Amino acid sequence: MKTFEHPFVVDKPTTLLAFLLAQINHLSRNAVKSLLKNGVVRVNGATVKQFDTPLRVGDSVEIGQQRRDATLPGLIYEDAQLLVLNKPAGLLTVADEREKLNTAYRLATDYLKAKEPDGRLFVVHRLDRDTSGLVVFAKQESVKQALQDNWANVARQRGYTALVEGRVALDADRLTSWLFETKTHLVVASETPEGGQKAVTDYRVMVRGDEFSLLDLRLHTGRKNQIRVQLQQLGHPVVGDKKYGAKANPVRRLCLHAHLLELAYPIADRVLTFEAPAPPAWRRLAEGGEPPAVAPRKRKK
């Protein structure tokens, strides 16, 4: 189904492409040609796809858009200024050198533009590709800046759930270490500063099993790979995290999930709390249950 805006009236002789570029100058030349190709431009009530169609004074030009479903899997919260998404594991937050299109940012932007063609999104923070959970986007650059400029205080609680290897001894503890990144981009932990970045994480055991333990973790700092490195240092790497020492991978993914985010939202002077529970299968594994059936991975050619 197509919807069309109130028609424009031609006030001087011209061609259709030139007229469209003048009327919708926020779009590129290629984007305008795409409108023509998709049949969402009408002249005097008739659909026209030829970009060099001549226009005469008094002609009526209507510009429409192909109606798309404004849906976004994993949408947790949305208002006029924020959008919060429960990102699945395996999806980048933003593009990198290898993947430009299949990202949480691109999916969220497409969703927003289906409702608001001029809408924009700005990345407030990121999660690793293999970590699932809560990601916040801002709809105005000023909102993004307000959040990022004081993120350590704005993000009052950042809660993660991790399924780890082994039986964790203490019911709860605080992990403090200093993180360094090697030339090969591997983050390593030290118990003494020596120029590293201080990392502090609290954990609490929710389920303690012989093979796996389920932990609730709260970040006090936000260093790269902080939880993964500190749990490796503890001797209980995150399940599925081969990079940081894990040997088990029963659900064929990194078992780390950002389940809680509490924001002291400076724009509206209020506290916003977002929650997205971790997969129930993780608790069952920690309790000694069988791993869920997982489709086999496709072999790379």
N, C-alpha and C positions, 0 to 999 in steps of 0.2 A: 504494500500500500504506500502511495506517495502523498505527502502533504505539501501544499504550495502556499507561499507567503502572498501578501497583498501585492498586486502587480505593479511593476515599474512602467512608466510611460516614457517613450523615446522622445527627446526634445530636439534632436538633430540627426541627420542621416549618418549612419555608421554601420559597422558590421557587428554580428552578435557577440563574438569573442571580445572585441574592444569594449562593447557596452557592459558585458558582464564583469570584466576586469575593473572597470570604473565603479561599478555598483557594489561589488564585494571585494574590495581591495585588501582585505585581510587574508585572502586565499592566494596561493601561488598560481601561476599560469597553468601548470600541470593539473592542479587541483580543480581549476575551473573547467579545463578540458574533460576531466573525469566526470564532472556534473553533466556535461553534454553527452558523453558516452553512455552514462547510466540512465539517460532519458528523464532527467528531473528538471529540464528547462522547457517552457512552453512559450510560443510566440502567437499572440492572438488566439489563444486557446488550443493550439496544436503543438504536440511535442516536436522539438527540433533538435537534431544531433550535429548538424553541420556547423562548424565554428565560423565559417566565412559567410553565413547567411546574411544578406543585406537587410538593414532595418530602415524604416521610413519614419518620419515625424508622426507621432500619434500611435505607433505600434505599442502593444501591450506585451510586456515580458514578465513571466512568472518564474521564480526560482524556488524549487522545492528540495526536499531531501528524502532519501529512501528511509522509511521508518525502520528502526532497529529495536530489538528488545533490549531495554535497559536493565540487564541482569548482570550480576557479578558474583560468581561462586565464592563463598568465604567472607562475604561482606558482614562485618560485625556492627559497624556504627557509621552513620553519616549525618552531618548537619551542614550548615552553610559555609563552614570553615574547615572541617576535618572529614577525613575518610579513613576508617580503620579496617584493615583486611586481615583475615586469618590465612596467611600464606602457606601453601602446601610445601612439603619437602621436595627438593629437586628443582624448584623454580627460583631463578635469580630475582633479587629485589629490583635491580636496575641492570641495564645492558653492560656487557663487558666486550672484550675484543672478539670473542668467539660467538656470542649470542647477542643479537641486536633486538630481536622482536619478541621472543617468548619470555617476558618478564612480568613481575607483579605490577610494576609501574605502567607498562604498556596496556595490560588488561584493565587496570583501574582507569587509565586515561580514556580508553575506548568506551568503557562504561559511562564515564562522565559526559563525554562528547555526544553519546547517543541521546542524552537528555538535555545537555547544554552545549551546543556547538562551539561556543566561545570559551567553554570552561577549560581550566588548566589545573594541573596537579604539580606539587613540589614534594620531593622526598625529604622527610624529617629525619629518619634513621633507617638502618638496614639490618637485615638478617643474612647470615651465610646461606648459600644456595641450599645446603642440605639440612638446615635448621628450619623447622616449621614454626608457625605462630604469628603473633600480633605485630603488624607493621602499620605505622601511622604516616599518612600523607596529608599535606595541607592544600587548601584550594586557593590560597593567596600567598604570595611571596613574603608579605609582612608577617603572616602567621607562622610560616616556616622559620623565619628569622627569630621571631620571639621565642619559639620553642627551642631552637638550636643554641641560641646565645646563652641559655641558662639550663641546658638539658640535665645536668647533674642534679639540680634542685627541682626542676619541673617534673622529671620522672621520679616520683617519690618512692614507687615500688616497681621493681622489674623482676617478675617471677618466672622461673623456668622449671620444667619437669624433665628429669633425665633418668633413663634406664641405664644402669651401669653394670659392669661385670663384677661378680663376686659378692661376698657378704660383708657389707660395710659395718665396722665394729661399733663406732660411736653413734648414739641416737641423733646427735647434732654437733656441729662444730663450725668454726670460722676458718676459712682457708685464706692465708695471706702469703703472697709471693711477689716476685719481680720478674716481669716478662721481657724477653729479648726476641727479636726476629733475626734469623740467620740470613745469609746471602741467598739461600735457596727458598726463602719465604716460609720456613718452618718456625713456629713460635715455641720457645723453650722457657722453662721456669727455673728460677733460682730462689733460694731462701734468704739471700742477702742482696741489698740494693745494687751496688756497683753499676749505676747508670741505667738500670732497667726501669720499666714502668710498674708502679705498684698496682697490684690487683687484689681485691678483697671480695670474697664470696662466702655467704653463709649457706649451710645446707642442713636439711632435716630429713631423716629417713622416714618415708611413709610406709614402705613395705620392705622387709628384709628377708631375702631368700638365700638358699645355699648357692644358687648359680647366678642370680641377678638381684639387685636392689633397686628400688624406685625412690628417687630423691626429689624433694622440693628445694629449689635453690633461689636465693635472692642476691642480686648483684648490688654491690656498693660502688663499683667502678665498671667501666665499659670498655675493656681492652679487647683487642683482636683475639678471637679464639680463647677467651679467658676461661670459660667453664671447661672446655675440652682439655686444655693444657693442665689446669689445676686438678681435675679429676684423674688425669694420667699420672700426675705427680703423687696423688693420694694412693695410687695403686689400683684404682677402680675406673678404668677408661669408659667413656660412653659407648654403649653397645652400637656396633656398626661403624665405629670411628677408627678405621684401619690406620689412618694418618697419625693418630695419636695412641697407638698401641692396642686397640681392641682386636680380639681374635674371634669373637662371636658376632654373627649377623643374622639372627633368626627372622627378622622382618624385612631384611634387605633395604635398610635405610639407617641413617644416623638417628638415634633415639634421643633427640634433644628438641624441646618444644617450648616456645615462649608463651606461657599460659596466662600471665597476669601483667597488666600495665596500669599503673595509677598515675594520672597526670594532674599536677596543680596547674590548671589551665590559665595562663596569665591574661588572655584576651577577655575572657568572660568572668574572671575572678571566681572560679569554682573548681571543684575536684571531679575529674572524670575517671571512672574505673572500668576497664575492659577485661573480659575473661574469655578464654578459649581453651577448654579442657584438652589434655593430651589424649591420644588414642587409648581406649580401655584395654586393649590387648597388652599394653605394657604392664599394667597392674597384674593381669592374669599370669604373665610370664614371671614376674617377681614372686608371685604366690606359688610358683611351681607348675603352672599349667602349660599346655602344649602351645607352640607358636601358631599363629593363624596361617591359613593357606595363602601363599603369595604366588602370583603368576611368575613363571620363570622369565628372567631377563633375556632380551633379545641379544644375540651375539653381534658384535660389531664386525662388519665386513672389512 
